[in-house]
Amino acid sequence: MRLTVSTILMILIAVPFSHATAQAKPKRPPAPEREWQFPLVDLETLEKAQHDLQHAMPQMESALLALELSLPDVQMASEDALRQAELALSNVDWNHLRDFRFDFDFDFDHDFDFDFDHDFDFDFDHDFDLDRNLPFDSEGSFRHNLRLSAGADAGARRESDLRSTPPEAWSPSDPADSIYRVAREALNRGEYRRAAQLFREIREKFVKSAYAADAFYWESFALYRIGGVEELRTAVASLDEQRARFASASTQADAAVLATRIRGALAARGDSRAASRVERDANGNGNGDCDKDDMTVRIEALSALEQMDPEAATPILRRVLSRRDACSEMLRRRAVFLVGKKAGADAAALLSEVARTDTNSDVRSDAIAWLARLPGDLSLGTLEGLLKGDHDDRVQRSAIRALAAHPSPRARESMKAIIERTDGSERMRSEAISYFGREGATQDHAAYLRALYVKLESQRLKEQTLSAVSRIGGETNQRWLLVLAANGDEPIQLRAAALSRVARMEVQIAEMVSLYDRLQERGLREHLIGVFGRRKEPEATNKLFDIARNGTDPQLRRTAISVLTKKDDPRTTRLLMEILDK
């Protein structure tokens, strides 16, 4: 064994030190011998890790580039989704609906299918109003779930949704606890008459029970579900008794709304006393107080009055929409909804006034959305005026969406004016381009966008134009995007955006193969390799084999091999053997 000088010195130092330590503390047993091991470096593992990292980095760069390009589309798609939800919700009869669930899917233009040797998890969470959640999945699509309970409408009943499910029993020592549990189960199963009887038994026999105060409400709710005239009258009487005896009951606010809803149902069946009370509630108490519970009752009363007597409701709607106080925001939004459902010239005039003069952006945006559905010069002129003279960002964005959906051919010309305004907001112009390519766009509109592209001064606007053209689709637009992707004079970001969009269109695989051969940039070629991996045609697989065998860029060859291993083609094994035998 060969000993180096440094090893000998370490031994000479260590021996006296251990001997001195042993003499200083003779009673302590000697420490067990420890075998010092220096960590060994596995060069093969290091080289493999380095190889994997080099292989992943270009694809990660491509992924980040595509992600960066996609962010405007993500934002636009999410806003479109919320607009779809609002339009769908506006047609819902909230007075006769419970536990409504609205699900829909939509895709935006970029996918996120990148082939990595390592797994990367990306989580996107978007929180919106109305308990809306947009979870993002790995294929670049959103699933939007919107769950609401019945109320006056989506904007007006957020404060106090009408309760439909009794809480779980909370007082096991209470003498009425067992009856409450049975009554609750009966109500949840839809056994309304039995539930009403049991809740009535609680409030009559167990007056001091913890469950007694709210039993009035649940009895009335069960009777309301039955829906007969006598049951409805008994329900109102029970709610009146609860208000008199248990003014602080936890269900008192819900009880006021339920009572108004029941009176509306009775009024629709000819009950004049109920009709008078509904109209009185719709007009309000006139004391100027901002009582949210009272406002919720008024919203319910306004809806009921519109159903039973639309003519009588019209002057009340006008008075409501003339208000500008913050307290009546929910009431005004409900009034906008009811006026919009009427349609016609009078509705257009009233909604135009609200869109121009109301002090609340939400109320104005609701009115603008309804104007999109009303044909005629008045509604169109209002939208055009808002885009020219209003400085509220949200109102302008709502006006752009409404203008895109307006049935008048003149609306498209107005959108062109917005797009071509070089002194206008880039964000507004970008949204106008996006909606120009979405709502009933034709090939003539696509031709306009293609001609517009070369005039635009902003990369963001150009990217939005690419997106709009790809959404319209068609062979001419496919070829235009292919030419742009291959054009070396264009910025690489725009070429990548064009390639990403054209890859989602039904382009002939032969054209994609030809495009690969014309491209010179590694990142763009890697994107096409991913496209070949997703395409099912034999030509796509053949091109991957050609790249793996004959390519001159080792990185692209490795990428092609990685993609081939996922295509389950028996030729892949032979290719790997050929490469190993070289």
C-alpha positions in Angstrom: 0.0 0.0 0.0 1.4 3.4 -1.0 1.1 6.2 1.7 1.2 9.8 0.7 2.8 12.5 2.8 -0.5 14.0 3.7 -1.8 10.6 4.8 1.2 10.0 7.1 0.8 13.4 8.6 -2.9 12.8 9.4 -2.0 9.5 11.1 0.7 11.1 13.2 -1.6 13.8 14.3 -4.6 11.5 15.0 -2.7 9.0 17.2 -1.4 11.3 19.9 -4.7 13.1 20.0 -6.7 9.9 20.6 -4.2 8.7 23.2 -4.4 12.0 25.2 -8.2 11.9 25.1 -8.2 8.3 26.4 -5.9 9.2 29.3 -7.9 12.3 30.3 -11.1 10.3 30.6 -10.2 6.7 31.5 -13.7 5.7 32.7 -15.4 6.5 29.4 -15.5 3.5 27.1 -13.6 4.1 23.8 -15.8 5.5 21.0 -16.6 3.0 18.3 -14.4 3.2 15.3 -15.9 5.2 12.5 -15.0 4.5 8.9 -14.7 7.8 7.1 -15.9 7.7 3.6 -15.6 10.4 1.0 -18.6 10.7 -1.3 -17.9 9.0 -4.7 -18.9 10.8 -7.8 -20.8 8.7 -10.3 -19.6 10.3 -13.6 -22.1 8.3 -15.6 -25.0 9.7 -13.5 -23.6 13.2 -13.8 -23.3 12.9 -17.6 -26.9 11.6 -17.9 -28.2 14.4 -15.7 -26.4 16.9 -17.8 -27.7 15.3 -20.9 -31.3 15.4 -19.6 -30.9 19.0 -18.6 -29.6 20.0 -22.0 -32.4 18.1 -23.6 -35.1 19.8 -21.5 -33.8 23.4 -21.6 -34.8 24.3 -25.2 -38.2 22.7 -24.8 -38.7 24.6 -21.5 -37.8 27.8 -23.4 -40.4 27.0 -26.0 -42.9 26.2 -23.3 -42.3 29.5 -21.6 -42.5 31.4 -24.9 -45.8 29.7 -25.7 -47.1 30.4 -22.2 -46.1 34.1 -22.5 -47.9 34.3 -25.9 -51.0 32.6 -24.4 -51.5 34.9 -21.4 -53.6 37.5 -23.3 -55.6 34.7 -24.8 -56.2 33.2 -21.3 -57.4 36.5 -20.1 -59.7 37.0 -23.1 -61.0 33.5 -22.9 -61.9 33.8 -19.2 -63.7 37.1 -19.9 -65.6 35.5 -22.7 -66.6 32.7 -20.4 -68.0 35.0 -17.8 -69.9 36.9 -20.5 -71.4 33.6 -21.7 -72.4 32.9 -18.2 -74.0 36.3 -17.7 -76.0 35.9 -20.9 -77.1 32.4 -20.0 -78.1 33.5 -16.5 -80.2 36.4 -17.9 -82.6 33.8 -19.3 -83.1 31.9 -16.1 -86.4 32.1 -14.3 -84.9 32.6 -10.8 -88.3 32.7 -9.1 -89.0 29.1 -9.7 -85.5 27.6 -9.7 -83.4 26.0 -7.0 -79.8 24.7 -7.0 -79.1 25.7 -10.6 -75.8 24.4 -11.9 -74.2 25.8 -15.1 -71.2 24.0 -16.6 -69.5 24.7 -19.9 -66.1 24.2 -21.4 -64.1 26.4 -23.7 -60.7 26.3 -25.2 -58.3 29.1 -26.0 -55.8 29.1 -28.8 -52.6 27.7 -27.3 -52.1 24.2 -26.2 -49.5 23.2 -23.6 -48.5 19.8 -24.8 -44.7 19.8 -24.4 -42.7 16.6 -24.3 -40.3 16.6 -21.4 -38.3 13.7 -19.9 -39.3 15.1 -16.5 -42.7 16.0 -15.2 -43.6 19.6 -14.5 -46.8 20.6 -12.8 -48.3 24.0 -13.4 -51.3 25.1 -11.5 -53.5 28.1 -12.5 -56.2 29.3 -10.1 -58.6 32.0 -11.1 -61.1 33.3 -8.6 -64.0 35.4 -9.8 -67.1 36.9 -8.3 -70.2 34.7 -7.6 -67.9 31.9 -6.2 -66.6 31.3 -9.7 -63.5 29.2 -10.1 -61.6 28.4 -13.3 -59.2 25.5 -12.8 -56.7 25.2 -15.6 -56.0 21.7 -17.1 -52.9 20.5 -19.0 -54.5 20.7 -22.4 -55.1 24.4 -22.3 -58.8 24.4 -21.6 -60.9 25.8 -18.8 -63.8 24.1 -17.1 -66.1 26.6 -15.7 -68.5 25.7 -12.9 -71.0 28.2 -11.6 -73.3 27.3 -8.8 -76.0 29.6 -7.5 -79.1 29.3 -5.4 -82.4 30.8 -6.6 -82.7 34.5 -6.2 -83.7 37.7 -8.0 -80.8 37.3 -10.4 -77.0 36.7 -10.5 -76.1 40.2 -9.5 -78.9 41.0 -7.1 -79.1 38.0 -4.7 -75.5 37.7 -3.6 -76.2 39.3 -0.3 -78.8 36.9 1.0 -79.7 33.7 -0.9 -82.9 32.1 0.2 -82.2 29.1 2.5 -83.4 25.8 1.3 -81.7 23.3 3.6 -82.1 23.3 7.4 -78.8 23.2 9.3 -77.8 20.0 11.0 -79.2 19.4 14.6 -77.0 21.3 17.1 -78.7 20.7 20.5 -78.8 17.0 21.4 -80.2 17.7 24.8 -83.1 19.7 23.5 -86.5 18.0 23.8 -87.3 18.7 20.2 -84.0 17.5 18.8 -85.2 14.1 17.6 -88.3 15.6 15.9 -86.1 18.3 14.2 -83.8 15.6 12.8 -86.7 13.7 11.3 -88.3 16.9 10.0 -85.0 17.9 8.4 -84.6 14.6 6.7 -88.2 14.7 5.4 -87.6 18.2 3.9 -84.4 17.2 2.3 -86.1 14.1 0.7 -88.9 16.2 -0.7 -91.6 14.9 1.7 -92.9 18.5 2.1 -96.2 17.8 3.8 -94.7 15.6 6.5 -91.9 18.1 7.0 -94.4 20.9 7.4 -96.3 19.0 10.0 -93.2 18.1 12.0 -91.8 21.6 12.0 -95.3 22.9 13.1 -95.2 20.3 15.9 -91.9 21.8 17.1 -93.1 25.4 17.3 -96.5 24.4 18.9 -95.4 21.8 21.4 -91.8 23.0 22.2 -92.2 26.7 22.5 -88.9 27.1 24.5 -86.9 24.8 22.2 -83.8 26.1 20.5 -85.4 24.9 17.3 -88.7 26.7 17.7 -87.9 30.2 16.3 -86.7 28.8 12.9 -89.3 26.1 12.7 -91.8 28.8 11.5 -89.6 29.4 8.4 -89.0 25.8 7.6 -92.7 24.9 7.9 -93.5 27.8 5.5 -90.8 26.8 3.1 -92.2 23.2 3.0 -95.7 24.6 2.4 -94.4 26.8 -0.4 -92.9 23.8 -2.0 -96.3 22.1 -2.0 -97.7 25.2 -3.7 -101.4 25.0 -3.2 -103.4 28.2 -2.4 -104.3 27.1 1.1 -100.7 26.0 1.8 -99.4 29.3 0.6 -101.8 31.3 2.8 -100.9 29.2 5.8 -97.2 29.7 5.0 -97.6 33.5 4.9 -99.5 33.4 8.2 -96.7 31.3 9.8 -94.1 33.8 8.6 -96.1 36.7 10.0 -96.3 35.0 13.4 -92.5 34.4 13.3 -91.9 38.1 12.7 -94.1 39.0 15.6 -92.8 36.5 18.1 -89.2 35.9 17.0 -87.9 39.0 15.4 -84.3 38.0 16.0 -84.6 34.5 14.5 -81.7 33.5 12.3 -84.0 32.9 9.4 -85.8 36.3 9.7 -84.1 37.9 6.6 -84.9 34.8 4.5 -88.4 34.8 5.9 -89.1 38.3 4.5 -87.9 37.2 1.1 -89.9 34.0 1.2 -93.1 35.9 2.3 -92.8 38.2 -0.7 -92.2 35.3 -3.0 -95.3 33.5 -1.7 -97.4 36.7 -2.0 -96.3 37.0 -5.6 -97.5 33.4 -6.2 -100.8 34.2 -4.5 -101.2 37.4 -6.5 -100.7 35.5 -9.8 -103.7 33.4 -8.7 -105.9 36.3 -8.2 -105.3 37.2 -4.6 -105.9 41.0 -4.5 -104.5 41.5 -1.0 -101.3 39.8 -1.9 -101.0 41.8 -5.1 -101.4 45.1 -3.1 -98.7 44.0 -0.7 -96.3 43.1 -3.5 -96.8 46.4 -5.2 -96.3 48.2 -1.9 -93.1 46.3 -1.2 -91.8 47.0 -4.8 -92.3 50.8 -4.2 -90.4 50.6 -0.9 -91.0 52.3 2.4 -89.6 55.6 1.3 -87.6 56.3 4.5 -84.3 56.4 2.7 -82.6 53.9 4.9 -80.1 51.5 3.3 -81.4 48.3 4.7 -80.0 45.4 2.7 -82.7 43.0 3.9 -85.4 45.4 2.9 -83.7 45.9 -0.5 -83.7 42.1 -1.0 -87.4 42.0 -0.3 -88.0 44.8 -2.8 -86.0 43.0 -5.5 -88.2 39.9 -4.9 -91.4 42.1 -5.0 -90.3 43.8 -8.2 -89.8 40.4 -9.9 -93.2 39.2 -8.7 -94.9 42.4 -9.8 -93.4 42.1 -13.3 -94.7 38.6 -13.6 -98.2 39.3 -12.5 -98.8 42.7 -14.0 -96.1 44.0 -16.5 -97.9 47.2 -17.2 -98.1 48.1 -13.5 -94.4 47.3 -13.1 -93.3 49.6 -15.9 -93.6 53.0 -14.0 -92.0 51.4 -10.9 -89.1 50.2 -13.0 -88.6 53.7 -14.4 -88.5 55.2 -10.9 -86.0 52.5 -9.7 -83.7 53.2 -12.7 -83.8 56.9 -12.0 -82.2 56.4 -8.6 -78.4 56.9 -8.3 -77.8 56.0 -4.6 -75.3 53.3 -3.8 -77.9 51.4 -1.7 -80.1 50.7 -4.7 -77.4 49.2 -6.9 -78.8 45.6 -6.6 -82.4 46.9 -7.2 -81.3 48.8 -10.3 -79.5 45.8 -11.7 -82.6 43.8 -11.3 -84.7 46.5 -12.9 -82.3 46.5 -15.9 -82.8 42.8 -16.2 -86.6 43.1 -16.2 -86.5 45.9 -18.7 -84.2 44.0 -21.0 -86.5 41.1 -21.1 -89.3 43.4 -22.3 -87.3 44.3 -25.5 -88.9 46.9 -27.9 -88.2 50.6 -28.5 -89.2 51.7 -25.0 -86.8 49.2 -23.4 -84.0 50.4 -25.7 -84.6 54.0 -24.8 -84.6 53.3 -21.1 -81.5 51.0 -21.2 -79.7 53.6 -23.3 -80.3 56.2 -20.7 -79.0 53.9 -17.9 -75.9 53.0 -19.9 -75.1 56.6 -20.4 -76.0 58.2 -17.1 -76.0 55.7 -14.2 -73.2 56.2 -11.7 -72.4 52.5 -11.1 -70.2 50.6 -13.6 -72.0 47.3 -12.9 -75.4 48.7 -13.6 -74.1 50.4 -16.8 -72.4 47.2 -18.0 -75.7 45.2 -17.4 -77.6 47.8 -19.5 -74.9 47.7 -22.3 -75.1 43.9 -22.4 -78.9 44.1 -23.0 -78.4 46.7 -25.7 -76.4 44.2 -27.7 -79.7 42.2 -28.1 -81.8 45.1 -29.2 -81.7 45.9 -33.0 -82.0 49.5 -34.2 -80.1 52.7 -34.5 -80.8 53.8 -30.9 -79.0 50.9 -29.2 -76.2 51.0 -31.8 -75.7 54.7 -31.5 -75.5 54.4 -27.7 -72.8 51.9 -27.9 -70.8 54.0 -30.5 -71.2 57.0 -28.3 -69.9 55.2 -25.2 -66.8 54.1 -27.1 -66.1 57.6 -28.3 -66.7 59.6 -25.2 -66.8 57.5 -22.1 -63.6 57.1 -20.0 -64.7 54.2 -17.8 -62.5 51.3 -18.8 -65.1 48.6 -17.8 -67.9 50.4 -19.6 -65.8 50.6 -22.8 -64.9 47.0 -22.7 -68.6 46.1 -22.2 -69.5 48.3 -25.1 -66.9 46.6 -27.4 -68.4 43.2 -26.5 -71.9 44.4 -27.1 -70.9 46.1 -30.4 -69.5 42.8 -31.6 -72.7 41.0 -30.8 -75.0 43.7 -32.2 -77.1 42.5 -35.2 -76.6 45.7 -37.3 -74.0 45.4 -40.2 -72.9 49.0 -39.2 -71.5 47.5 -35.9 -68.6 45.9 -37.8 -67.7 49.2 -39.4 -67.7 50.8 -35.9 -65.4 48.1 -34.6 -63.0 48.8 -37.5 -62.8 52.4 -36.5 -61.8 51.4 -33.0 -59.2 49.0 -34.3 -57.6 51.5 -36.6 -57.4 54.4 -34.1 -53.7 54.7 -33.5 -54.3 57.1 -30.6 -56.7 54.7 -28.9 -56.0 52.3 -26.0 -54.0 49.3 -27.0 -56.1 47.1 -24.7 -59.3 48.4 -26.3 -58.0 47.8 -29.8 -56.8 44.4 -28.9 -60.2 43.4 -27.5 -61.9 44.8 -30.6 -59.7 42.7 -32.8 -60.4 39.6 -30.8 -64.2 40.1 -30.9 -64.0 41.1 -34.5 -62.9 37.5 -35.2 -65.4 35.8 -32.9 -68.9 37.0 -33.4 -70.2 35.7 -36.7 -66.9 36.5 -38.5 -66.7 35.7 -42.3 -63.9 35.3 -44.8 -64.3 39.0 -45.7 -63.6 39.8 -42.1 -60.6 37.6 -42.2 -59.3 39.4 -45.3 -59.6 42.7 -43.5 -57.6 41.3 -40.6 -54.9 39.9 -42.9 -54.5 43.3 -44.5 -54.6 45.0 -41.1 -51.7 42.9 -39.8 -49.0 44.7 -41.8 -50.3 48.1 -40.7 -50.2 47.4 -37.0 -47.4 48.8 -34.9 -47.7 46.7 -31.8 -46.7 43.1 -31.3 -49.6 42.5 -29.0 -52.1 43.7 -31.6 -50.4 41.5 -34.2 -50.6 38.5 -32.0 -54.3 39.2 -31.4 -54.8 39.4 -35.2 -53.2 36.1 -35.7 -55.5 34.6 -33.1 -58.6 36.1 -34.7 -57.6 34.9 -38.2 -57.0 31.4 -36.9 -60.4 31.3 -35.2 -62.2 32.2 -38.4 -60.4 29.3 -40.1 -60.4 28.3 -43.8 -57.7 27.3 -46.3 -56.7 30.8 -47.2 -56.1 31.7 -43.6 -54.1 28.5 -43.0 -51.8 29.3 -45.9 -51.4 32.9 -44.7 -50.3 31.7 -41.2 -48.0 29.1 -42.7 -46.2 31.7 -44.9 -45.9 34.0 -41.9 -44.4 31.2 -39.7 -41.8 30.6 -42.4 -41.0 34.2 -43.0 -37.5 34.9 -41.5 -38.1 38.6 -41.6 -40.8 38.4 -39.0 -40.0 38.5 -35.3 -39.5 35.1 -33.8 -42.3 35.6 -31.2 -44.8 36.3 -34.0 -43.6 33.4 -36.0 -44.0 31.2 -33.0 -47.5 32.5 -32.4 -48.5 31.9 -36.0 -47.1 28.3 -35.8 -48.9 27.6 -32.6 -52.2 28.7 -34.1 -51.8 27.0 -37.4 -50.9 23.8 -35.6 -54.4 23.7 -34.2 -56.1 24.0 -37.6 -56.8 21.2 -40.0 -53.7 21.7 -42.1 -52.5 19.0 -44.4 -49.7 17.1 -42.9 -47.6 17.4 -46.1 -47.6 21.2 -45.6 -46.5 20.9 -42.0 -43.6 18.5 -43.1 -42.6 21.0 -45.9 -42.7 23.8 -43.3 -40.3 21.9 -41.1 -37.8 21.7 -43.9 -38.1 25.4 -44.6 -37.6 26.5 -41.0 -34.1 27.1 -39.6 -34.8 28.0 -36.0 -34.5 25.1 -33.5 -37.4 26.3 -31.3 -39.8 26.4 -34.2 -38.7 23.0 -35.4 -39.1 21.6 -31.9 -42.7 22.9 -31.8 -43.4 21.1 -35.1 -41.8 17.9 -33.8 -44.4 18.1 -31.0 -47.1 18.6 -33.6 -45.9 15.5 -35.5 -46.1 13.6 -32.3 -49.8 14.5 -31.9 -50.8 13.9 -35.5 -52.0 10.4 -36.5 -51.0 10.4 -40.1 -48.2 8.0 -41.2 -46.4 11.0 -42.8 -46.0 12.6 -39.4 -44.4 9.5 -37.9 -42.2 9.0 -41.0 -40.9 12.6 -40.6 -40.0 11.9 -37.0 -38.0 8.8 -38.1 -36.3 10.9 -40.7 -35.3 13.6 -38.2 -34.1 11.0 -35.7 -32.0 9.2 -38.4 -30.7 12.0 -40.6 -31.0 15.2 -38.6 -27.8 17.2 -38.1 -28.9 18.8 -34.8 -28.4 16.4 -31.9 -30.9 18.2 -29.8 -33.7 17.8 -32.4 -32.8 14.2 -33.0 -33.1 13.5 -29.3 -36.4 15.3 -29.2 -37.7 13.3 -32.1 -36.7 10.0 -30.5 -38.4 11.1 -27.2 -41.6 11.8 -29.1 -41.4 8.5 -31.1 -41.2 6.5 -27.8 -44.7 7.7 -27.0 -46.2 6.8 -30.4 -46.1 3.0 -29.9 -44.6 2.3 -33.3 -42.7 -0.9 -33.6 -40.1 0.8 -35.9 -39.0 2.8 -32.9 -37.2 -0.2 -31.3 -35.4 -0.9 -34.6 -34.3 2.7 -34.8 -32.9 2.7 -31.3 -31.0 -0.5 -32.1 -29.6 1.1 -35.2 -28.4 4.1 -33.2 -26.8 1.9 -30.5 -25.0 -0.2 -33.1 -23.3 2.7 -34.8 
